[in-house]
Amino acid sequence: MLHGFLASAETNWFLPGIAAAVAATGRRVIAPDLRGHGRSDAPTAPAAWPRDVLAMDQEALLAHLNLKDYDLVGYSLGARTAVRMLVRGARPRRLVLGGMGDRGLMEAGARAAMFEDSIRHGDAAQDPRAGRRVHAMMAAGGLRPEAMLGVLTSFAATSAEEIAAIDVPALVVAGQRDDDNGSVEGLAGMMPDARGVRVPGDHLSAVMEPALAEVITEFLKD
């Protein structure tokens, strides 16, 4: 289970009860903090942030644990990372993409530019409200701005053809007021075996909605 940008496994999966709900179905939950986040290392050197490094980290974790039979669940940045893993050859049994739409995968630079502006300029960002929110989230999570900028530089866009080649059963889910990363329904329609679902909330609040835990656990039980 891969968390979102400026978040952690604790805030996205454990505090909302999603990890516990999945574990209650008899599954083992593995929820790492992504590079730069939570209790993981937060390097600031540019060399530590090559393209697709977050996906490569998770590939290394799968290899270290010798995991061959697993489901892959991601929210926002975690969903982007999960897709990059599949593009690079990962083959989970089932895939859950939370808080992610078509535009967020195919136009990696647009949202990254907004975050970069917010991280660098705070109140003076083009969108001051976003700048204040991003700085508050970094402060709450003890996140290093240089590391968060590193995350952004590692982003890679995913083409429509690459998305269409993702043929594992997939659930694409987001809040009813969440189109931050484009269309959930559009993304689901691009994959041969995916369905789009909406739950209450927006991009930040949907993880706290019991409905999100319910749709994820139900999908993984099939």
C-alpha positions in Angstrom: 0.0 0.0 0.0 1.7 3.2 -1.3 0.7 6.6 0.2 0.4 10.0 -1.3 2.6 13.0 -1.7 3.4 14.9 1.5 1.8 12.1 3.5 2.9 8.8 5.0 1.7 5.2 5.5 0.5 6.3 8.9 -1.6 9.2 7.7 -3.0 7.5 4.6 -3.5 3.9 5.6 -3.2 3.3 9.4 -4.9 6.3 11.0 -8.0 6.1 8.7 -8.3 2.4 9.4 -7.8 1.3 5.8 -4.8 -0.9 6.6 -6.7 -2.6 9.5 -9.7 -3.2 7.3 -7.5 -4.9 4.7 -5.7 -6.9 7.3 -9.0 -8.1 8.7 -9.6 -9.9 5.4 -6.6 -12.1 6.2 -4.1 -10.2 4.1 -0.6 -9.2 5.2 -0.3 -5.4 4.8 3.0 -3.9 3.7 2.9 -0.1 3.8 6.3 1.6 3.3 7.0 5.3 3.7 8.1 6.4 0.2 11.5 7.9 -0.2 11.6 11.4 1.3 8.5 10.8 3.5 7.7 9.6 7.0 10.4 7.5 8.5 12.2 6.8 5.3 15.4 8.5 4.2 15.0 12.0 2.8 18.1 12.6 0.6 18.5 16.1 -0.9 21.3 15.4 -3.5 20.0 15.5 -7.1 21.6 12.2 -7.8 19.2 10.5 -5.3 16.2 11.4 -7.4 16.5 9.8 -10.8 13.5 9.2 -13.0 11.1 6.6 -11.6 13.2 6.2 -8.4 10.1 5.6 -6.3 9.0 2.7 -8.5 12.5 1.4 -8.3 12.5 1.5 -4.5 9.3 -0.6 -4.4 10.7 -3.1 -6.9 13.7 -3.5 -4.6 11.3 -4.0 -1.7 9.4 -6.7 -3.5 12.6 -8.4 -4.4 13.9 -8.2 -0.9 10.7 -9.7 0.5 10.6 -12.3 -2.4 7.0 -11.3 -3.1 5.5 -12.9 -6.1 1.8 -13.0 -5.2 0.6 -9.6 -4.1 -2.0 -6.9 -4.6 -0.9 -3.3 -5.2 -2.8 -0.3 -3.7 -1.8 3.3 -4.2 -3.2 6.7 -3.4 -2.3 9.8 -5.4 1.6 9.7 -5.6 1.3 6.1 -4.5 -1.1 5.4 -7.4 1.3 7.1 -9.8 4.1 5.0 -8.4 2.1 1.8 -8.8 1.4 2.6 -12.4 5.0 3.2 -13.1 5.8 -0.2 -11.5 3.4 -1.9 -13.9 4.8 0.0 -16.9 8.3 -1.3 -15.8 7.0 -4.9 -15.5 5.4 -5.5 -12.1 2.5 -8.0 -12.2 0.3 -7.7 -9.1 -2.8 -9.8 -8.8 -5.0 -6.8 -8.5 -4.5 -3.0 -8.6 -6.1 -0.2 -6.8 -5.5 3.4 -7.9 -6.9 6.0 -5.5 -7.0 9.7 -6.0 -5.7 9.4 -9.5 -7.2 10.2 -12.9 -6.1 10.2 -16.5 -4.5 13.6 -16.7 -2.4 13.0 -13.5 -0.6 10.1 -15.2 -0.3 11.4 -18.7 0.7 14.9 -17.8 3.1 14.4 -14.9 4.6 17.9 -15.2 1.5 20.0 -14.8 0.6 19.1 -11.2 4.3 18.8 -10.3 4.8 22.4 -11.4 2.0 23.6 -9.0 3.6 21.7 -6.1 7.1 23.0 -7.0 5.8 26.6 -7.0 4.0 26.0 -3.6 7.1 24.4 -2.1 9.5 27.1 -3.2 7.3 30.1 -2.6 4.7 29.4 0.0 2.4 32.5 0.5 4.0 34.0 -2.6 3.1 31.1 -4.9 0.8 31.7 -7.8 -1.9 30.0 -5.8 -1.2 31.4 -2.2 -3.8 29.1 -0.6 -2.1 26.0 -2.2 1.3 27.4 -1.0 0.1 27.7 2.6 -1.5 24.3 2.5 1.6 22.6 1.1 3.9 24.3 3.7 1.5 23.3 6.5 1.6 19.7 5.3 5.4 19.7 5.1 5.6 21.1 8.6 3.2 18.6 10.0 5.1 15.7 8.5 8.5 17.0 9.2 9.3 16.9 5.5 12.4 18.5 3.9 11.5 20.8 1.0 14.6 19.7 -0.9 13.5 16.1 -0.7 10.0 16.9 -1.8 11.4 18.8 -4.8 13.4 15.6 -5.5 10.2 13.6 -5.6 8.8 16.0 -8.2 11.9 15.7 -10.4 11.6 11.9 -10.5 8.1 12.1 -12.0 7.6 10.3 -15.4 4.6 10.7 -17.6 2.8 7.5 -18.7 1.4 7.3 -22.2 -2.1 6.3 -23.2 -0.6 3.2 -24.8 1.2 2.2 -21.6 -2.0 2.7 -19.6 -4.0 0.6 -22.1 -1.5 -2.2 -21.7 -2.3 -2.5 -17.9 -4.5 -5.6 -18.1 -4.7 -6.7 -14.4 -8.0 -6.2 -12.7 -8.1 -2.6 -11.5 -10.2 -0.4 -9.3 -9.9 3.4 -9.9 -11.4 5.3 -7.0 -11.5 8.9 -5.9 -13.7 11.3 -3.9 -16.8 12.8 -5.5 -15.2 16.2 -5.4 -11.8 15.0 -6.5 -10.7 15.8 -10.1 -7.3 17.1 -9.0 -5.6 14.5 -11.2 -8.2 14.3 -14.0 -11.0 11.9 -14.6 -11.3 8.7 -12.6 -13.9 7.4 -15.1 -11.6 8.4 -18.0 -8.7 6.5 -16.5 -10.7 3.4 -15.8 -12.0 3.5 -19.4 -8.5 3.4 -20.8 -7.7 0.1 -19.1 -9.1 -3.2 -20.4 -10.2 -4.6 -17.0 -10.9 -1.6 -14.7 -13.8 0.1 -13.1 -14.2 3.6 -11.7 -15.8 4.3 -8.4 -16.5 7.5 -6.5 -16.7 7.8 -2.7 -17.5 10.9 -0.5 -14.9 13.6 -0.1 -12.2 15.5 -2.0 -8.6 14.6 -2.7 -7.5 15.1 0.9 -10.6 14.0 2.8 -11.5 10.8 0.9 -8.9 8.7 2.7 -10.8 9.3 6.0 -14.1 8.1 4.6 -15.2 4.6 5.6 -16.4 4.1 2.1 -12.9 4.1 0.7 -11.8 1.3 3.0 -15.0 -0.6 2.1 -14.6 -0.4 -1.7 -10.9 -1.4 -1.4 -11.4 -4.4 0.8 -14.4 -5.5 -1.3 -12.4 -5.3 -4.5 -9.4 -7.2 -3.0 -11.7 -10.0 -1.7 -13.0 -10.9 -5.2 
